C-alpha cells in the first residue's frame, strides 16, 4: 500500500495553559471517510484548525502525501488539496450562490468563465443548482451549510474537512447530507467528518476516532466504537456502563 | 437591466463629452472639472476601501505623493508632468506597499486608524522638510504651456478632458478588476477573510494588489490637481480632511459599486458648491460640517450609499422556516 494521504503524529496544541490537543495521531487513506467525534470541548475543532493551517500545532507532525504541512498558512494548505467547512457557516453574504462557489473554483481555474462552469457543475452535483442565482444570504441554514460544502468541493480537494455539516438539520436533511458525503467519497475524495449527529456519521464512516479532553481515547470501525466502554464513559459517565456479559 | 445600465453609462459619457460645448461659463466648467477629479479619487479609493473592504482614511498621502513627485521633477529637473504622473503613481504604489505590509495585519477599525496615522505622519514630514517646500509649498512655474508641459492658461477645456479621461481610465481599471478573479477574491476577503483563506486566497497578496492600484491611481489624480491649480502645499494635498473626503465620496455614493463613487462625487460637489455660495468666505469649515452630517445620514438611513437606492432586487418568496437548531 502506498503512503497514506494524511498522517498525523503526536499532534499537540496548547493555548497558554490550556492543552486543547495532546499527542493525537491517526492516518487516512485516499477515499476514506473518518469520523472525528467526542464530547463538547474534546478538541475536535482544534484538530481541524491544525489540519487546515488556521492554528499551527505546538508540536507534532502533519504529513500530506508524506510531506510535512504543519505550520503552513491556510491558503497554502488549500493549494495542496485540503478544503474545509466551518462549524458556524461563513458564506460570502454579498454574493450569489454561484459566485460563492466560483471563488472556490478559482483556486484551480483563474479564468472567470471557466470558474463559472466548474461552479455550476459542482452546484448541480450537490443539488443546489436551482439556487445558483439567488443571493447566498437568502438560503436556509441547511442550504448555507450545503453551499459551504459545495464551495469547498469546487477547489478540487483530495481531502475534505467537514465541521458539523449536519448539526441543526432535520432528519430528512441529515439523510440527504449522508448521501452527499457518500457520493463525494465515491469521487475518490477522502473526508474527515466532525459530527455530533451520530445517525449521520455512523453509517458512512470507515473508521472513527474519538477524542476526550484533547486526547484520543478510541479508534476503530463505528460498530466497535459504539460499544467501546471508554467512549460510553466519555459521553455518558461512569454510571451508564453496561454490566459485563 | 444590464443593457439599461450600459445605455445609461453611454448617455452619461456623451453628456460629459458635450457639456463644455453647451456652456462657456467658466464657473460651470470649473465645477464640472472639480466634480470629475473628486469622482476619480473616490473610484480609486473604492478598489481598496470598497471592494476589498480595507477602509483607508489616509489616501491624501498617495494624492500628495502624486502632486509632489510630479511637481518636484518638473520644478527641479524640468521633467514633463506627464512622466511625473507615472513616477508619482510608482512612488505612491511603493508607499502603499510600505503602509500595507504592517497595516494589513490589522482588522477593521484598527486598519482605518493606522491609515489616519500614516496620513498625519506624511503631512508632518513634508511640513518639516525644506527640500519639499515645508509648509509653504510650491508655486508651479508657468513655463512650458501646452500639452507636453501640462499647463493650459487660455482655456479650462484641456483640463476638463484630461480629468474626464483620467476618470474613465480609473473606472476602466475598476471594471477590469471587478470582472477578473481579483475582484471576486477582494469581495470574498471583505465578506469572510477566513473562508477566503480556506479557499486558497492569500489575504496579503490580494489586499496588496488593491492597495497598489488604488494608491497609484490616487497619485495620478494628485498630479492633475497640481497641474490645474499650479500651487501645492501640505494643507491642500496632504490633509486628513482630504483623506476623509476621498473616503466619503465613495461611501456616500456606494462603496464596492462601479458607479457609486461617481454619484457620490456629483452629490458632494454640488453640496459643497452650494454651501460655498451660501456662506462665501465666512463659511470656512462648513465643508467639515457637511461631511459629518452626511456620514451620519448614510450610516443611519442608507448604509449601501446612493447606488443602493438603484439596485432593484426582485421580490422573493419568504424563505422556508429554518429548522430548529439542535444543541447536543
HADDOCK unambig.tbl for C-alpha pairs under 7 A between the chains (distance, minus, plus):
assign (segid A and resid 74 and name CA) (segid B and resid 197 and name CA) 5.71 0.50 0.50
assign (segid A and resid 74 and name CA) (segid B and resid 198 and name CA) 5.48 0.50 0.50
assign (segid A and resid 74 and name CA) (segid B and resid 200 and name CA) 6.95 0.50 0.50
assign (segid A and resid 75 and name CA) (segid B and resid 197 and name CA) 4.95 0.50 0.50
assign (segid A and resid 75 and name CA) (segid B and resid 198 and name CA) 5.79 0.50 0.50
assign (segid A and resid 75 and name CA) (segid B and resid 199 and name CA) 6.53 0.50 0.50
assign (segid A and resid 75 and name CA) (segid B and resid 200 and name CA) 3.83 0.50 0.50
assign (segid A and resid 75 and name CA) (segid B and resid 201 and name CA) 5.59 0.50 0.50
assign (segid A and resid 75 and name CA) (segid B and resid 202 and name CA) 5.86 0.50 0.50
assign (segid A and resid 76 and name CA) (segid B and resid 200 and name CA) 6.47 0.50 0.50
assign (segid A and resid 78 and name CA) (segid B and resid 198 and name CA) 5.97 0.50 0.50
assign (segid A and resid 78 and name CA) (segid B and resid 199 and name CA) 5.88 0.50 0.50
assign (segid A and resid 78 and name CA) (segid B and resid 200 and name CA) 4.98 0.50 0.50
assign (segid A and resid 79 and name CA) (segid B and resid 200 and name CA) 5.74 0.50 0.50
assign (segid A and resid 83 and name CA) (segid B and resid 198 and name CA) 6.53 0.50 0.50
assign (segid A and resid 83 and name CA) (segid B and resid 199 and name CA) 6.85 0.50 0.50
assign (segid A and resid 84 and name CA) (segid B and resid 198 and name CA) 6.65 0.50 0.50
assign (segid A and resid 90 and name CA) (segid B and resid 192 and name CA) 6.28 0.50 0.50
assign (segid A and resid 90 and name CA) (segid B and resid 195 and name CA) 6.12 0.50 0.50
assign (segid A and resid 92 and name CA) (segid B and resid 188 and name CA) 6.00 0.50 0.50
assign (segid A and resid 92 and name CA) (segid B and resid 191 and name CA) 5.30 0.50 0.50
assign (segid A and resid 92 and name CA) (segid B and resid 192 and name CA) 6.17 0.50 0.50
assign (segid A and resid 93 and name CA) (segid B and resid 191 and name CA) 6.51 0.50 0.50
assign (segid A and resid 94 and name CA) (segid B and resid 191 and name CA) 6.99 0.50 0.50
assign (segid A and resid 103 and name CA) (segid B and resid 184 and name CA) 6.39 0.50 0.50
assign (segid A and resid 103 and name CA) (segid B and resid 185 and name CA) 6.66 0.50 0.50
assign (segid A and resid 104 and name CA) (segid B and resid 199 and name CA) 5.43 0.50 0.50
assign (segid A and resid 106 and name CA) (segid B and resid 181 and name CA) 6.95 0.50 0.50
assign (segid A and resid 107 and name CA) (segid B and resid 199 and name CA) 6.83 0.50 0.50
assign (segid A and resid 107 and name CA) (segid B and resid 200 and name CA) 6.07 0.50 0.50
assign (segid A and resid 110 and name CA) (segid B and resid 181 and name CA) 6.10 0.50 0.50
assign (segid A and resid 111 and name CA) (segid B and resid 181 and name CA) 6.91 0.50 0.50
assign (segid A and resid 112 and name CA) (segid B and resid 180 and name CA) 6.27 0.50 0.50
assign (segid A and resid 112 and name CA) (segid B and resid 181 and name CA) 6.11 0.50 0.50
assign (segid A and resid 138 and name CA) (segid B and resid 319 and name CA) 6.87 0.50 0.50
assign (segid A and resid 140 and name CA) (segid B and resid 319 and name CA) 6.74 0.50 0.50
assign (segid A and resid 140 and name CA) (segid B and resid 322 and name CA) 6.02 0.50 0.50
assign (segid A and resid 141 and name CA) (segid B and resid 322 and name CA) 6.44 0.50 0.50
assign (segid A and resid 152 and name CA) (segid B and resid 199 and name CA) 6.81 0.50 0.50
assign (segid A and resid 155 and name CA) (segid B and resid 199 and name CA) 6.66 0.50 0.50
assign (segid A and resid 167 and name CA) (segid B and resid 326 and name CA) 6.80 0.50 0.50
assign (segid A and resid 168 and name CA) (segid B and resid 323 and name CA) 6.67 0.50 0.50
assign (segid A and resid 168 and name CA) (segid B and resid 324 and name CA) 6.43 0.50 0.50
assign (segid A and resid 168 and name CA) (segid B and resid 325 and name CA) 4.21 0.50 0.50
assign (segid A and resid 168 and name CA) (segid B and resid 326 and name CA) 4.98 0.50 0.50
assign (segid A and resid 169 and name CA) (segid B and resid 323 and name CA) 6.30 0.50 0.50
assign (segid A and resid 170 and name CA) (segid B and resid 323 and name CA) 6.36 0.50 0.50
assign (segid A and resid 196 and name CA) (segid B and resid 328 and name CA) 6.81 0.50 0.50
